[in-house]
Amino acid sequence: MHLSFLKTWNLRTKLMIVLVLFILSPLMIFGILFYQSSKDLVAQRTDKEGLQVLTLVNQNVNQLLKGYESQLNDIYEHEDIIKQISDSYETELGDQIPLSDDSVNRFLRDFLRGKDDLDSIYLFTLKATYFGDFKGPNFFAQLYRDHPLWERFISLGTGRAVWLPSYELPPNQYNSKPSHYFAVGMQVKDVYDSLQSLGTLIANVKIDALDKIINNVQVSPNSVVLITDHQGNLIWNRNPDAYGINLSTYPFFKQLDQKEDGHFTQEINGSSYRGTFLRSAYNGWYYFSFVPQSDLNAQTNDLKRFLAATVVAFAALFIVLAAFTSNYITRPIRQMALAMKHIQKDNFEMMPLSQSSDEMGMLQAAFLGMRGRINDLIKEVRLISNKEKEAEVRALQAQINPHFVYNSLDAINWMAIENDQSRISRMITSLSDIMRYAIKPGEQLVTIEEELKWAQNYAYLQEMRFEDKFEVVFDVKIDILDLKVPRLLFQPYLENSIIHGMEDIDTGGVIRITVSAGSEEEMKLTVIVEDNGGGISVDKLQQIKERRSHGIGIYNLDERLKMEYGPTYGTTINSVYGEGTIVTIVLPYIR
């Protein structure tokens, strides 16, 4: 992030902002943490209240269901009913005549009297279907045949009460709207014949029975309470349209894993809910409470507003305190800054400064002493400046000598030209260029093109000196001529190749200087100086690498490059005695 705009702020503003941030930041962090812990506390309290509500609902529902189970047991234990549906029973002299089929139906209908929550009761046997149902047997009998698993579940109960999922009867002549029921079934066994199964007894309970217990139960204003069996089939819900839903398709239901109780969060229809569940130890039903996140947030809204008001109030107070503190600290500094501006204008008159014994007072006292010292130093600098001007005049006079040499060489060059001595003229021109380049003032870095021109002049003079015993070949690509290298880079390497490599060569010597550049990603420039001279012996090469040889300064240059550009740059030398030497120089990629 670009923060250059901070440079335009004065110290007072910066100090005030720092003070406010350092004070408000912990306060805001504490407020956020406190708010988060309050949200967690609300969630925990909601979980606890939800579990308490579900426990109470479970106790009341279990009491209701156990009453229905007890009523079914009354029918099961009715001796005349069992005798009527048992094949093994035979009448004997003196025995009471068993009930007829109509008598069994009447018994079941009488059984329903006064039991408003029981809609109907059925006894299904292999011989007949007995029922007590004011709507007639057709509705439920057909429904029973459409659900063969009901009979299987009841048979697995082995004589115990089995609670079946809720179901819906469509509108009919008895009810203009769909009606909902849940059922309890029990397998009837022949106590007179090795507990042989005689049939299935089913009582259908109106959903109103659960409505009376749960309908007004809520954990929060918009919470949802529901009951399912262990397979996720919905038993009861306040919304009639929800019957038929199976919760086993939701992830949270798959994670219950037969736990007795617990908590979870779930996204349903795009809304987040905090869920609590309780598993009934009586019949395995699950009791659920779903509290929407909006209800939880509503409980923390007051706290959120209180925290916001507190932060705003403290922020205003801290800004006022920060402004006062920053002004108290920066006022003496502003006075000193004004005094410094006067000094900058060569005005050394004393300015009144506020006196204090704290650190600012010590700083002001030091400043006053420094002001006097600066005044003395300025006088000294003026004196030294005058002396330097005199030295410059003397240096200018000293420059007459190089100019005299250049003028003399120029005169000799013209004499060589007039006498048609082109080689002498070129040597004089090359020497003149070399001297001018060597003592020319300027930057330490030059372009490869400039360095190459100097090296070519130097090589030409050496070739003339040694009467063409060797030649110097330059291999440099045009596209890197604008790259920069240290000034006089080629001189020591070229001189070593000529003096030490070509001393025993009579003819055919070649010194090749190759300059190449890698990609801009590598950012490296490589210079190779290669000759076919006498080479360097193994012992001599080892002395050079160990810095024990004073004749060749290649590794001194290596240390210079490493110090200047880093350890990845520098010089390496490889040589085969009698065959030649290769010096490799690695430089940074500088434009």
C-alpha positions in Angstrom: 0.0 0.0 0.0 1.4 3.4 -0.9 1.8 5.5 2.2 3.5 8.6 0.8 0.6 10.8 1.9 1.8 10.3 5.5 4.9 12.4 4.7 2.6 15.5 4.3 1.2 15.1 7.9 2.8 17.0 10.7 4.2 15.4 13.8 1.3 16.5 15.9 -1.3 14.7 13.6 0.8 11.6 13.4 1.3 11.5 17.2 -2.4 12.0 17.8 -3.3 9.2 15.4 -0.8 6.8 17.0 -2.1 7.6 20.5 -5.8 7.1 19.4 -4.9 3.8 17.6 -2.9 2.4 20.5 -5.7 3.2 23.0 -8.7 2.4 20.9 -7.4 -0.8 19.3 -7.3 -2.7 22.6 -10.7 -1.3 23.5 -12.2 -2.4 20.1 -10.5 -5.8 20.4 -11.9 -6.3 23.9 -15.3 -5.2 22.7 -15.2 -7.7 19.8 -14.0 -10.5 22.0 -16.7 -9.6 24.7 -19.4 -9.5 22.0 -18.2 -12.9 20.6 -18.2 -14.5 24.1 -21.7 -13.0 24.7 -22.9 -14.7 21.5 -21.4 -18.0 22.6 -23.0 -17.5 26.0 -26.4 -16.9 24.4 -26.0 -20.0 22.2 -25.1 -22.1 25.3 -28.0 -20.7 27.2 -30.3 -21.4 24.2 -28.9 -25.0 24.1 -29.5 -25.5 27.8 -33.1 -24.1 27.6 -33.8 -26.1 24.5 -32.7 -29.3 26.2 -34.8 -28.5 29.3 -37.9 -27.9 27.1 -37.4 -31.1 25.1 -36.8 -33.1 28.3 -40.1 -31.8 29.7 -41.9 -32.5 26.4 -40.4 -36.0 26.3 -41.6 -36.8 29.8 -45.2 -35.6 29.0 -45.3 -37.4 25.7 -43.9 -40.6 27.2 -46.6 -40.5 29.9 -49.3 -40.2 27.2 -47.8 -43.0 25.1 -47.4 -45.3 28.1 -51.1 -44.8 28.8 -52.0 -45.9 25.3 -49.7 -48.9 25.6 -51.4 -49.8 28.9 -54.8 -49.6 27.2 -53.6 -52.0 24.5 -52.4 -54.4 27.1 -55.9 -54.3 28.6 -57.3 -55.7 25.3 -54.4 -58.1 25.0 -55.1 -59.5 28.4 -58.8 -59.9 27.8 -59.4 -63.6 27.9 -62.6 -63.7 25.8 -60.9 -61.8 23.0 -57.9 -64.1 22.9 -60.2 -67.2 22.9 -62.3 -65.8 20.1 -59.3 -65.4 17.7 -57.5 -68.5 18.8 -57.7 -71.7 16.6 -56.6 -74.0 19.4 -59.5 -73.1 21.7 -62.3 -75.7 21.7 -65.5 -75.4 23.7 -66.1 -78.0 26.4 -69.1 -78.8 28.5 -69.5 -76.2 31.0 -67.3 -73.6 29.3 -68.6 -70.2 28.5 -69.5 -69.6 24.8 -66.9 -67.3 23.3 -67.7 -63.9 21.8 -68.9 -63.7 18.2 -67.3 -61.5 15.6 -69.9 -58.8 16.1 -69.3 -59.0 19.8 -65.5 -58.4 19.3 -66.3 -55.3 17.2 -68.7 -54.0 19.8 -66.1 -54.6 22.4 -63.6 -52.5 20.5 -66.1 -49.8 19.9 -67.0 -49.7 23.6 -63.3 -49.6 24.3 -63.1 -46.2 22.5 -65.8 -44.6 24.6 -64.5 -41.7 26.6 -61.1 -41.8 24.8 -61.3 -38.7 22.7 -57.7 -38.9 21.5 -58.0 -42.4 20.2 -59.5 -42.3 16.7 -59.9 -46.0 16.0 -58.6 -49.5 17.0 -58.1 -52.5 14.8 -57.3 -56.2 15.3 -56.0 -57.9 12.2 -56.0 -61.7 12.3 -55.7 -64.4 9.6 -59.5 -65.1 9.9 -60.9 -61.6 10.0 -60.4 -57.9 10.6 -62.0 -56.5 13.8 -62.3 -52.8 14.3 -63.7 -50.0 16.3 -63.9 -47.1 13.8 -66.8 -44.8 13.3 -65.6 -44.2 9.7 -65.7 -47.8 8.8 -62.7 -50.1 8.2 -62.1 -49.2 4.6 -59.8 -46.2 5.1 -57.3 -47.6 7.5 -57.5 -51.2 6.3 -56.4 -50.0 2.8 -53.7 -47.9 4.4 -52.5 -50.8 6.4 -52.3 -53.0 3.3 -50.3 -50.2 1.5 -47.7 -50.3 4.3 -46.6 -53.9 4.7 -43.5 -52.7 6.7 -45.8 -51.7 9.6 -46.7 -55.3 10.3 -43.1 -56.3 10.1 -42.0 -53.6 12.5 -44.8 -54.7 14.9 -43.7 -58.4 14.7 -40.1 -57.4 15.5 -41.5 -55.9 18.8 -42.3 -59.5 20.0 -45.3 -58.4 22.0 -44.1 -54.9 23.0 -45.7 -51.7 21.8 -44.3 -50.4 18.6 -44.9 -46.7 17.5 -45.5 -46.2 13.8 -44.9 -43.0 11.8 -47.6 -40.4 11.5 -49.8 -40.7 8.4 -52.4 -38.6 6.6 -55.9 -39.4 5.6 -57.2 -37.4 2.7 -60.4 -35.4 2.9 -63.5 -37.6 3.0 -67.2 -37.5 4.0 -66.2 -37.4 7.6 -63.5 -34.7 7.5 -63.4 -31.9 4.9 -59.6 -31.4 5.5 -56.7 -33.9 5.6 -56.4 -35.4 9.0 -53.2 -36.7 10.7 -52.7 -39.6 13.0 -49.9 -41.7 14.5 -50.3 -45.3 15.5 -49.2 -47.8 18.1 -49.2 -51.5 17.3 -48.7 -54.7 19.3 -48.4 -58.3 18.3 -51.1 -60.5 19.9 -50.0 -64.0 20.9 -51.9 -67.1 22.0 -51.2 -67.7 25.6 -52.9 -71.1 25.3 -50.7 -72.4 22.5 -47.0 -71.7 23.0 -47.5 -67.9 22.4 -48.3 -68.5 18.8 -48.9 -65.2 16.9 -52.7 -64.6 16.5 -52.7 -61.1 14.9 -51.9 -57.5 15.1 -53.5 -54.9 17.4 -53.3 -51.3 16.2 -54.6 -48.1 17.8 -54.7 -44.9 15.8 -54.1 -41.7 17.8 -55.2 -38.3 16.7 -52.3 -35.9 16.3 -54.3 -33.5 18.5 -53.1 -35.6 21.4 -49.6 -34.3 20.8 -50.8 -30.8 19.9 -52.2 -30.4 23.4 -48.8 -31.1 24.9 -46.4 -29.4 22.4 -48.4 -26.8 20.4 -47.6 -23.9 22.7 -44.0 -25.0 23.6 -41.3 -22.7 22.3 -37.6 -22.1 23.0 -37.6 -18.7 21.2 -40.2 -16.6 19.4 -39.5 -18.3 16.0 -38.3 -21.6 17.1 -39.5 -24.9 15.7 -40.2 -28.1 17.7 -40.7 -31.4 16.1 -40.6 -35.2 16.8 -39.4 -38.0 14.5 -38.9 -41.7 14.8 -35.4 -43.3 14.8 -35.6 -43.4 11.0 -36.2 -39.7 10.6 -39.9 -40.0 9.7 -41.8 -37.0 11.0 -44.2 -37.8 13.9 -45.3 -34.3 14.9 -44.8 -30.8 13.7 -46.8 -27.6 14.3 -47.1 -27.1 10.5 -49.5 -29.7 8.9 -47.8 -29.2 5.6 -44.5 -30.6 7.0 -45.9 -34.2 7.5 -44.4 -36.6 5.2 -40.9 -35.1 5.4 -38.0 -37.4 6.3 -35.1 -35.8 8.2 -32.7 -38.6 7.5 -31.7 -36.7 4.3 -30.2 -33.9 6.3 -26.5 -34.1 7.4 -27.2 -33.3 11.0 -29.5 -36.4 11.3 -26.8 -38.7 10.0 -24.5 -37.4 12.8 -26.8 -38.2 15.7 -25.4 -41.7 15.9 -27.8 -42.9 18.6 -26.7 -40.1 21.0 -28.9 -39.4 23.9 -28.8 -35.6 23.4 -26.7 -32.9 21.8 -26.5 -29.7 19.7 -25.7 -28.8 16.1 -26.1 -26.1 13.5 -27.8 -26.6 10.2 -28.6 -24.5 7.1 -32.3 -25.1 6.1 -33.9 -23.3 3.1 -31.1 -20.6 3.2 -31.4 -19.9 6.9 -29.1 -20.9 9.7 -30.6 -22.7 12.7 -29.2 -23.7 16.1 -30.5 -27.2 16.8 -30.9 -29.2 20.0 -32.0 -32.8 20.1 -33.1 -35.4 22.7 -33.5 -39.1 22.1 -36.3 -40.8 24.1 -35.2 -43.9 26.0 -38.8 -45.2 25.9 -39.4 -45.6 22.2 -36.4 -44.1 20.4 -38.2 -41.0 19.1 -36.1 -37.9 18.6 -37.3 -34.6 19.9 -35.8 -31.5 18.1 -35.7 -27.8 18.7 -34.6 -25.5 15.9 -33.8 -21.9 16.9 -33.1 -19.5 13.9 -30.0 -17.5 14.1 -32.1 -14.3 13.9 -33.6 -15.1 17.3 -30.1 -15.5 18.7 -29.0 -12.3 17.1 -32.0 -10.5 18.6 -30.8 -11.4 22.1 -27.4 -9.7 21.4 -28.7 -6.6 19.7 -29.0 -4.6 22.9 -25.4 -5.6 23.8 -24.2 -4.7 20.3 -25.8 -1.2 20.6 -24.3 -0.7 24.1 -20.8 -1.7 22.9 -21.1 0.6 19.9 -22.2 3.6 22.1 -19.3 2.8 24.5 -16.7 2.7 21.8 -17.9 6.0 20.3 -17.9 7.7 23.7 -14.4 6.5 24.6 -13.2 7.3 21.1 -14.3 10.9 21.4 -12.7 11.1 24.9 -9.4 9.6 23.7 -9.3 11.9 20.6 -9.5 14.9 22.9 -6.9 13.5 25.3 -4.6 12.6 22.3 -5.0 16.1 20.8 -4.0 17.7 24.2 -1.1 15.3 24.7 0.3 15.7 21.1 0.0 19.5 21.4 1.9 19.5 24.7 4.7 17.3 23.2 5.0 18.9 19.8 4.8 22.6 20.8 8.4 22.8 22.0 9.5 20.9 18.8 7.7 23.4 16.6 9.5 26.3 18.4 12.8 24.5 17.8 11.9 23.9 14.1 11.2 27.7 13.7 14.6 28.5 15.3 16.3 26.1 12.9 14.7 27.9 9.9 16.2 31.1 11.2 19.6 29.4 11.3 19.1 28.1 7.8 18.8 31.7 6.7 22.1 32.5 8.5 20.2 34.3 11.3 21.9 33.3 14.5 20.1 35.8 16.8 18.7 34.2 20.0 15.0 33.3 20.0 13.0 32.8 23.1 12.3 29.1 23.9 10.0 27.7 26.6 12.1 26.6 29.5 11.4 23.2 31.2 13.4 20.6 33.2 12.1 17.6 31.3 13.6 15.9 28.2 12.4 18.6 25.9 14.2 21.2 28.1 17.4 19.1 27.8 16.9 19.0 24.0 16.4 22.7 23.8 19.5 23.4 25.8 21.5 21.0 23.5 20.1 22.9 20.5 21.2 26.2 21.9 24.7 24.9 22.4 24.6 23.4 18.9 23.6 26.7 17.4 26.7 28.4 18.8 28.9 25.5 17.6 27.3 25.8 14.1 28.1 29.5 14.0 31.8 28.7 14.8 31.9 25.9 12.2 30.5 28.2 9.5 33.3 30.6 10.1 35.8 27.7 9.8 34.2 26.4 6.6 34.5 29.8 5.0 38.1 30.0 5.9 38.7 26.4 4.5 36.7 27.3 1.4 39.0 30.2 0.6 42.0 27.8 1.0 40.3 25.3 -1.3 39.9 27.9 -4.0 43.6 28.5 -3.9 44.2 24.8 -4.2 41.9 24.6 -7.2 44.0 27.3 -8.9 47.1 25.4 -8.2 45.5 22.2 -9.6 44.4 24.0 -12.7 48.0 25.1 -13.2 49.1 21.4 -12.7 46.8 20.4 -15.6 49.1 22.2 -18.0 51.4 19.2 -18.0 48.9 16.6 -19.4 47.7 19.2 -21.9 51.2 19.8 -22.9 51.7 16.0 -23.4 48.5 15.8 -25.6 49.6 18.9 -27.6 53.0 17.4 -28.1 51.6 14.0 -29.2 49.3 15.8 -31.6 52.2 17.7 -33.2 54.2 14.4 -33.6 51.1 12.8 -35.1 50.8 15.5 -37.7 54.6 15.2 -38.5 54.1 11.4 -39.0 51.1 12.1 -41.3 53.2 14.6 -43.4 55.9 12.0 -43.7 53.4 9.3 -44.7 54.0 7.3 -41.5 50.5 5.9 -41.0 51.5 3.2 -38.5 53.3 5.8 -36.3 50.3 8.1 -36.6 47.9 5.4 -35.5 50.2 4.4 -32.6 50.4 8.0 -31.4 46.6 8.4 -31.7 46.0 5.2 -29.8 48.4 6.2 -27.0 46.8 9.6 -26.8 43.3 8.0 -26.5 44.6 5.6 -23.8 46.1 8.4 -21.7 43.0 10.5 -22.0 40.7 7.6 -21.0 42.9 6.6 -18.1 42.9 10.0 -16.4 39.5 11.2 -17.5 37.4 12.2 -14.5 33.9 10.7 -14.2 32.0 7.7 -13.1 33.5 4.3 -12.1 31.1 2.6 -14.5 31.4 3.0 -18.3 29.6 1.3 -21.3 31.1 -1.8 -22.9 31.5 0.3 -26.0 33.8 2.8 -24.3 35.8 0.1 -22.6 36.0 -1.9 -25.8 37.5 1.1 -27.7 40.2 1.6 -25.0 41.0 -2.2 -25.1 41.3 -2.1 -28.9 43.8 0.8 -28.7 45.8 -1.0 -26.0 45.8 -4.2 -28.0 47.0 -2.4 -31.1 49.9 -0.8 -29.3 50.9 -4.2 -27.8 50.7 -5.9 -31.2 53.0 -3.3 -32.6 55.3 -3.6 -29.7 55.6 -7.4 -30.0 55.8 -7.2 -33.9 52.6 -9.1 -34.6 53.6 -12.2 -32.6 49.9 -12.4 -31.7 46.6 -10.9 -32.5 43.7 -9.8 -30.1 40.2 -10.7 -31.3 37.1 -9.1 -29.8 33.8 -11.0 -29.9 31.1 -8.6 -28.6 27.4 -8.5 -29.7 26.1 -5.1 -30.7 23.0 -5.4 -28.5 25.0 -5.3 -25.2 27.3 -2.4 -26.0 25.2 -0.1 -23.8 25.6 -2.3 -20.7 28.0 -0.9 -18.1 31.1 -2.4 -16.6 33.8 -1.2 -14.2 36.2 1.2 -15.8 39.5 -0.3 -17.1 38.1 -3.8 -16.6 39.9 -5.4 -19.5 43.4 -3.9 -18.8 44.7 -6.3 -16.1 43.4 -9.5 -17.8 44.6 -8.4 -21.3 48.0 -7.4 -19.9 48.4 -10.8 -18.1 47.6 -12.7 -21.3 50.2 -10.7 -23.3 53.0 -10.6 -20.7 52.7 -14.1 -19.2 50.9 -16.0 -22.0 52.7 -14.7 -25.1 56.2 -14.3 -23.8 57.3 -17.7 -25.3 55.3 -17.4 -28.5 57.1 -16.5 -31.8 54.1 -16.3 -34.0 50.4 -17.4 -34.3 49.3 -16.2 -30.8 45.7 -15.4 -30.4 44.0 -13.7 -27.5 40.2 -13.8 -27.7 37.9 -11.5 -25.6 34.3 -12.6 -25.6 31.5 -10.6 -23.9 28.1 -12.2 -23.6 24.9 -11.5 -21.6 22.4 -14.0 -20.3 18.7 -13.2 -20.1 17.4 -10.3 -18.0 16.0 -12.9 -15.5 19.6 -14.2 -14.9 20.9 -10.6 -14.6 24.5 -11.7 -15.4 27.2 -10.5 -17.8 30.1 -12.9 -18.7 33.5 -11.8 -20.0 36.0 -14.5 -21.1 39.6 -13.8 -21.9 41.2 -16.8 -23.6 44.7 -17.3 -25.1 46.7 -20.1 -26.7 49.9 -19.1 -24.9 52.2 -21.1 -22.7 49.6 -21.6 -19.9 50.3 -21.8 -16.2 51.8 -24.8 -14.4 49.8 -26.6 -11.8 51.9 -25.4 -8.9 51.8 -21.8 -10.1 48.0 -21.9 -10.7 47.6 -23.2 -7.1 49.7 -20.4 -5.8 47.5 -17.9 -7.7 44.3 -19.4 -6.3 45.7 -19.4 -2.7 46.8 -15.7 -3.1 50.5 -16.7 -2.7 51.6 -15.3 -6.0 52.4 -11.7 -6.4 53.0 -11.7 -10.1 49.4 -11.9 -11.3 46.7 -9.8 -9.6 43.7 -11.6 -11.0 42.4 -12.8 -7.7 42.9 -9.4 -6.1 40.4 -8.2 -8.8 38.2 -11.1 -7.9 38.0 -9.9 -4.3 37.2 -6.4 -5.5 34.3 -7.6 -7.6 32.9 -9.8 -4.8 33.1 -6.9 -2.3 31.4 -4.6 -4.8 28.6 -6.8 -6.2 28.3 -9.9 -4.0 29.7 -13.5 -3.7 28.0 -14.8 -6.8 30.2 -12.5 -9.0 34.0 -12.5 -9.5 36.8 -14.1 -11.5 37.8 -17.7 -12.0 40.9 -19.0 -13.9 41.6 -22.3 -15.6 44.8 -23.2 -17.4 46.5 -26.1 -19.1 50.3 -25.8 -19.1 51.6 -25.6 -22.7 48.1 -25.1 -24.2 46.7 -21.8 -22.9 44.6 -20.0 -20.2 41.0 -19.1 -19.8 39.9 -16.3 -17.4 36.1 -16.0 -16.8 34.7 -12.8 -15.2 31.0 -12.7 -14.0 29.5 -9.3 -13.6 26.0 -8.0 -12.7 23.6 -6.9 -15.5 23.9 -3.1 -15.3 22.3 -0.7 -17.7 
